[in-house]
Amino acid sequence: MPGVEEELNSFIRNEKNTRSKLKEIPDEFFKRVDSEMRRLKEEIRGAIQKDDVKYIAQLTQKIRSIENGIKELKSIRCRKIALQALEDAIDGSNSGLDAYTNHERILYDNLRRLFKSYINEEEPQTQIKEEKKEEAEEIRRIPVRVIIPMEVADVDGNYVMRKEDVLYLSEQLARLLQSKGVCEIIKIQ
């Protein structure tokens, strides 16, 4: 029985050699990959205890090779799934999904639905944009002066606040920091 790496390389070759149809991958293949990755990581832990640097490097290289192979395989398959979903959304057909894994079927269904709504210019997409616009308008910013330096996270990202800095923070965060004595709200008239 070939190893996981050889099997993975074989699947990648098969996917590259077929134009648009997916080649079937056994359900247990990804479970075997996970199992092999766990085994290799466990071997690394053992090699660390024995201080075997050369063996650790070999195992690390093998793990990277498998991870890169999985990324490449999934990338090829995702591209094929997206193209098939687009074709099916355009012509209204539903291609055979025999070679798809369960996750790939879900991806195909979601992409096909999105492409179909885009092609037919259905309304839900504009509703989503309007809702996001309303959410963005809800965040009110107020100016604060920093009293105690610290780092804080706000809806826009992290801030490094230094003493005497003046910042515009969300009202909720500004009130919280004011109650802790970290900053004071600047009242603009």
C-alpha positions, 0 to 999 in steps of 0.5 A: 500500500503506497504511503500518504505522500505518494497517494497524495501526489498521485491524486494531484497528478490525476487532477492536473491531467483531467480538464474539468471533471473531478477524480474521485478521492476515497472518503477515508483518504483525508482521515489517513492524512490527518492520522499520518500528520498526527503520527509525524508530529508525535514522532517529532516530539519523541525526536525532540526528547532524544535531541535528534536534530537531523530526524526532526528536520526530515519529519518537518520537511515531510509534514510541510510536503504533505501540507503543501500537497493538500493545499495544491490538491484542494486548490485544483479541486476548488477551481474545478468546482467553481467552474462547474458551479458557474457552468451549471448556474448558467445553463440550469443543469445539475452535473453529476457530483459523484466524485465530490466529497461532502464538503465539496458538495456543500461548496458546489451548492453554495457557489451555484446558488451565488452564481445563479442569484448573480446571473439573475440579479436577484434582490437579496444581495442588495439587501445585504449591502443596505444592512451593512450600511445601516450597521456602519452608521450605528457606530458613533465615535467620540473624542477622548484624551488618554490619561493612562497609557494602554493597548485596547481593541475596538471595532476597527482594530487595536489601538496603542494609547499613550498618555495625552493622545486624543483619539476617536473611539466608539462611544461604548468603548470610550464610556467603558474606559472613562469609567475605569479612569483610563481616559476622559471624554472630550466634550465638543460644543 
